[in-house]
Amino acid sequence: MARARNEERRTEIVRAALEVIAERGYRGASLSAVAERVGLTQQGLLHYFPTKEALLVAVLEERDRWDTGGGRGREHWRLDLLESLVEYNAMRPGIVQTFSALLGESVTEDHPARAFFTERYAQTRAHLAAVLRAEFGDELPGGLTPERAAPLLTAVMDGLQYQWLLDPEAVDMPAAFRDFLALLREGRVGVA
Amino acid sequence: MARARNEERRTEIVRAALEVIAERGYRGASLSAVAERVGLTQQGLLHYFPTKEALLVAVLEERDRWDTGGGRGREHWRLDLLESLVEYNAMRPGIVQTFSALLGESVTEDHPARAFFTERYAQTRAHLAAVLRAEFGDELPGGLTPERAAPLLTAVMDGLQYQWLLDPEAVDMPAAFRDFLALLREGRVGVA
């Protein structure tokens, strides 16, 4: 019972953090701003999340759960759903900024979010390879296998986010992502 | 004369910073470690570079000058030189980590490196579009123009760096980059 209340409280804090991020961006999302929103002292919040990084990782995990359809999981992804995901991301710069900023930090020595991103990438590459295999079979243009194309698909999504966050007028993120899919589908012109 | 000495001192500091980064990584490259190496107090160093971010931006600018062949400039880049650049990057994780970490920070509000990265991306996209046009003409696979493929080429390079920094055993960055070039060249099989 205490455990269930604890879980409920954590969920409430993660949702509040998501709201604060959407309103104020990565830097504005301080632990004290989140604590205030849920009616806790900062000390009280630290009981649930010992660091800002731990809270932000929980926010990104929660987003992943939503984006992958909760219980259904990523095995149901298709390339056109990825396209919609990128379009959706273009409407929520706060969370994309949080992902991108924390990813940047995570490559530094002993960063608390390093394990999260390393593990997430391994999963993402495996899932995207399965998505690509379902759409293209074992061979993609350029002689690539789904396993070799998956890191590229992942890299394009992440890399475009930085360009778009820095200069949204210059980079149409969803259009650029569709361009990459066109490149992948090139070898299939006239096949369908 | 004083001006020339000043420039010389700045260059010396930037080189020292590059060494410290190579040895100790992004987090280890503190202003005090760099100051010590060039025989300055931290206060003395601040006269040349008022913040750690300003120093790191100067390091990245210096790297860009070297990588683009100094005076010759980026207009001489070719796709196979880009391939060599990615191979070279795979041997210098310290500077790649510094680029990636600072890029991550730069997307947050009012960050001092934001202008540097925004401007650098605009230049990079323009230069890469010229490189792609020289190699492919006006139309690439998937019906893309060089201008539409350039942000993708940029995104792949940046995105692969994060995956490689986090898990160098799992991601062969140079091989993955060559895979992307194979994708771009797909439409030209049998043409050459």
Interface residues (C-beta under 8 A of the other chain):
Chain A: G25 Y26 R27 G28 Q97 S100 A101 L102 L103 G104 E105 S106 V107 T108 E109 D110 R114 F117 T118 Y121 A122 R125 L140 P141 G142 G143 L144 R148 A149 P151 L152 T154 A155 V156 M157 D158 G159 L160 Y162 Q163 L165 L166 D167 A170 V171 A176 D179 F180 A182 L183 L184 R185 E186 G187
Chain B: G25 Y26 R27 G28 Q97 S100 A101 L102 L103 G104 E105 S106 V107 T108 E109 D110 R114 F117 T118 Y121 A122 R125 L140 P141 G142 G143 L144 R148 A149 P151 L152 T154 A155 V156 M157 D158 G159 L160 Y162 Q163 L165 L166 D167 A170 V171 A176 D179 F180 A182 L183 L184 R185 E186 G187
